[in-house]
């Protein structure tokens, strides 16, 4: 099966400091992959590299969706990558955009709608929001939505371009328990409804990793500590090393793992 992400020998420096070291990583098409790590592990820089906003040292190979960086139009490539981050809702500006307007801004890669959408776009936006069980958010101002509802709108916005790859960049970081569970149910439903969509889920919370994410990576201080099947990566010894704490894992009936510090 062809790789959606293929990285070899990628080392990244930012402001003179090494942030990633010798990253080697592959994700197959349709894969569900998690990236776990503490703050400062290099997760954000890895996402920036995938989007072409951070560049590795000479000699690295970075290919996304079969396109090798250095010989591809990155702006065009980004149209096929859906990046969902809770930070995006901070860019709303002065206007109080509705959920509908935010979703319809997806094809233009803007935060808010600045043109009259086509009839086909209106239909697609409505269908996406219905599929996410979020029709009630269409006419609601984004500013009064909960954080979980805002991320749901951002997922619909990202799907407007029918992406091949979706990067969920710590989407639950600002959510309370109810909002987090609401969002994780949405992600599970999305994974079930779109089997061909490649999903990469970045998190620092072990309990957020749904059973749908069958392969994963642990980053520690810019290096890959572990990479492989879920059951080989999410182990107590590796997590203890990654977070520098004595972590005990408790399996839940829903297939997720819960951590206890001893």
N, C-alpha and C positions, 0 to 999 in steps of 0.2 A: 504494500500500500504506500502511495507517495507521501512524502513528508510535507506538512504545512509549515513547519519551522525546522530549520537545519542550521545549527551554529557550531563552528569549530574554532578553537584557539582564540576566543574573544576575551581580550583584556581591555578594560576601560579605565581611563584616568579622568577625573573631574577636578579642576582647580588644583592640579598637581598632586592629587591624592588618588591612589589606586582604589577603585570602588568594586570592580569585578576582575577576577583572575582566571584566565584559561577556561572559560565557559565552553563546554561541549554538550549539546542538547538537541534532541530531536522530538518532534511531536507529529504523530501520524494524523492524516485527514480523518475527521470525525472523532478524534480522541477527546477525552475529558481529563484534563491535567491540572493538578494543583501545584502551587509554589508556596512553600511555607518558610517563614523565617522571622526572626525578631526584628525590631526596629534597627535600621542601619545594616541589615544583612545584604542589601543590594537589590531588593525586589523592585523598587521604583526605577532604578537605573536599567535593570533588565528590560522592563516595559518600554522605557524610553529608547533603548537600543532596537527593540522590535519595531517601533514606529519610526525609526530613523531620526530621532532627536538626540541620540548619543551615539558616538562612533567609537569602535574599538581600534586598537593599534593596528598598524599595517601587518598584513599576513593572516588576518582573521577571515573567516567566511561567515557571512550572515545571509541566509536565504529565507524569505517569507512568501508563502503561496507560490513557490517555484521561481521567485524573482530574486536574483542576487543583487545585494546592495552594491552600489558603485556603477551599475549599468541599468538602473531602473528609475522611472519617474516616481518618486516617493509620494507625491501628492495624489497621483492616480492610484497607487497601491493602497494608500490609506483609505480610499473609498470602499475597499473590500475588507477592511478590518474595522470591527466595531469595538471601540474602547469605552467602557462604562466605568466611570469613577464618581464617587460621591462629591468630589471637589467641583465637578462641572456645574452643579446648581448654584455655586457662588458667583458664576459669571453672568448672572441674569441682567445686570445693569439696572436702569431706572424703571423700565417698563415691566408691568406685572403680567408676564406671559401665561397663557392658559396651558393646560396639559396638551390640548389639541395642537396649539401653535408650536410647542416645543417638539412634539413628535414630528410635525410637518417640516421642521427645520433640518431634519436628518439628512436629506439628499444634498443640501447646500453646505453641510458641515458648519452651520452657524448656530449660535445660542439665541434662539428666537427666530420668528418668521418675518422676512423682509420682502416678500413678494406674494402674489396671489397664487395659491397652489392649484394644480390641475385637478380635474374631477377624479382621475385615477389615483392621485396621491391622497385625496380626501378619503376615498374608499379604502385604500390600503391602511391608512392611519387608523380608521375606525375598526377595521378587521383585526389589526394588531392589538389594539387596546382591548377589544373583546376577547381575543385569545389569551390575554394576560389577566382577564377578569378585572379590567380597569376602566370600563366604559364610563363609570361615574366620575372619573377624573378628567374627562375630555374638556369640560368647560370650567373646571375649577382652577383658580390661579395657583401656579406652582408654589408661590410664596407661603400659602396657607396649608400646603400638603405636609404630611409627616415625612420624615427622611426616607422611610421605606416606600412610601407612595412616590416620592420624587425619583428614587432609583428605578422604580417600575416604569415611570414615564421615560427615563433615560434608556432603559432597555428597549422599549418600543421605538424610540427615536433611532437607536442604533440599528434596529432591524429594518428600518425603512429602505436601506440600500441593499437588502438581501446579502449580508456579509458572509464570507466563507470562514472567518475567524472572529471570535468574540473574546476579548480580554476583560475579565471582571476584576478590576483593580481595587482590592480591599473594599468592596461595596457595602459591607456592614459595619465599617469602622466607627461610624457616628450613631449607630442605632441602639436603642434599648432592646431588652430581651424580646418583647412582642414584635418590634419592628424587624429584628434580625430573623426571627422565625418566619414572619410574613415574607421577607425577601428570599430566604432559602427555599421556601415552598415554591416561589415563583421560578427560581433557577431550576429546581427539580422538574417542574412542569415544562420549562423551556427545553431542557435536555431530552425529555421524553418526546416532545412534539417535533423536534428538529434533529433527527439522528445524524444528518450529514454536517451539521454545524460543529466546528471545532471549538471547544471551550477551554479557556485557560483561566483558572481562578487563583488569584493572589490573596494571601491572608497571613495574619500572624496568630490566628486563633485556631487551635487544633479542632475544637468542637464545631467549627463552621464547615469543615470539609465533609461534604455530603458523600454517601456511598457511591453516587453516580461518578465521582472522580476516582477512576480506577488506577491511575498512574500519577506519580508526583515527584517533586524535588524538594529537598531542604537546602536552603542557602544559609551559610554561616560566614560572616565577615568577608563577603564577596566571592566565596568559593562554594562549589557544590559539595555538600557533605554527603548527600545520598540522592540517588536518582533511579527510579524503577517502579515496580508494581506497588500499589498502595500498602499491601500487607508487609512488604519488605522495608518500606520507608518509614511508616508510622510505628516505630518501635520505641520502647522506653529508653534503651541505651542511646539511640540516635537523638531523641528529643532532649534527653538530659545534656548531651553534648552541645546541641544547637542553642539551647536556652540557658545553659549553665545552672540548672536547677534539678532537683530530684523529683522527677515527674512520674506519677503512676497513672496508667490509662485504665479507664473503666468503660467497657463496651456498652452502648445503649441498644435497646430493642429496635431502634430505627436505623441501625447500621452505622451510626456516628460514634466517635470516640470522645470521651470526656476526660479532662485532665484534673488530677489532684496533686497538689504540691505537698511533699512529705518532708 
